[in-house]
Amino acid sequence: MLNRFAMALASAVLTITPALAQSGGPAIAYTTANLNMRAGPGTNYPVLTTLPQGAGVTVFGCTADFQWCDAAFTTVKGWVSGKYLSYGVQGRYYGQPIPRSGIYVGVPRYQQNYPVYGRGPVRVQPLPGYRRY
């Protein structure tokens, strides 16, 4: 009887564990080099700040291939190259690059509609020739 209970419990744990690992949510990572944080996922976006090597960041999600990650450092939120981020939680994937470990630790992936960040509010003006009635 106890043996059956132990087997059922082990089976339940093995079934639930992968679901928890892929449940998604912010991940803790650290930079492996000085790293530019950009307004969007690509080198064509402006640099918001530069993160020092070893800086801790919160990763909210990455592009589908984990090459760019939506992250926060202190009070700045932006995009950083996933190649220069390593997973920062002790365990099996500690120190592994995010592109290699992200899928296993449950880092969410954006398929499209990436958020873009800036330095401040955007000033919207009417187009030339536009009349307000």
N, C-alpha and C positions, 0 to 999 in steps of 0.2 A: 504494500500500500504506500509506504513512504517512498519507495523507489519510483512508483508511478507518479507521485506528486512531484518529486525532484525532476523527473523527465519532462513533465508538463510545464513546470516553472522554467526550466532551461529552454524549452522550445518557445515559450512566450517571450523570454528575454531576447533570444536570438531573432525573433520575428519583429519585435518592437525596436531594437537597437538601430537597424539601418534606417528605419523611418525617422527616428530622432536625429540621426546624423544628417539626413537630407531635408530636415524640416525648414531650414533656411532661417536667416536672421543675421544681425550684425556679427562680424568676426573681428577678432583682435589680430593685428599684424604689426610688423615693424619693418622699417626701411633698411635695405641692405647697402644703400649708397645715398649721397645727397640726391634729392629727387624733386623735380618740379611738379607742383600741383597746378593743374590746368582747369579752365572753365568747362571743358568738355572732353570727351574721350578721343583724343588725337593730338598730334603735335601742331596741328593747324589752329588750335585754340590758344588764347592768351594764358600766360603764366600768372597765377594768383599769388603764389608764394613758393619758396623752396624749403623743403623739409630736410633736416640734417640726417645723416646716417644714424641708424639706431632709434629713430623716432617712433613712438607707438602711435598707431592710427586705428580708427574704427572703420571697418569696411562694410558698407551697406549693400553692395552688390557689384557685379562685374559684367562686362560684355560677355556674350555667349562663349567666347574663346578665352576668357580671363586675361586678355591682353591689357585691358583698361579697367580700373576699379574706382567706383564711386566711394569716396572716403572722407573722413573728417580728422583734422589735426588741430588741436586746441579749439579755437573758435572758427576756423576756416573749413569750408566744405568744398570739395572739388574732385577732380579726376587725377589719378596717378597711374603710372605704368605698372601693371601686375608683375612684370619681370623683375622689378626691384622691391617686391613685397614678399616677406616670409611669414608663415602662419605663426602666431605668437602665443598659443595656449599649450601648456605642457601636455604631452601625450605623444601618440604615435606620429602625428604629422607636424610636431613642433619643428620650426626651422625650415620646413619645406617651402619652396616657392609657391605662391598662390596659384599660378597656372597649373601646377602639378597636384596641389592638395585641395584646391577650392571645391571641387565636386564632391570630395569625400567628407569635408567638414561642413558642408551645407551652405556655402556662400551663395546667395541668390544670384541668378543670372538674368540680365535684361536682354530681351530679344530685340527690342526697338524702343523708340520714344525715350531716349536717354535724357535725364535732367541736365540742364546746362546752368552753370553758376556764373556770377559776376561779382564785381567789387561793390556794387551799390544799386540803388534804385535806377530803373530805366526811365528816362524822360521821353514821353510820347508827345509828338507834335503833329498837328494836321499836315497833310500833304500840301505842297504849293498849289494854289488855285482852289483849294477846298474852302467852301463857304459854309458857315454855320448859320442855319435859318432858325 
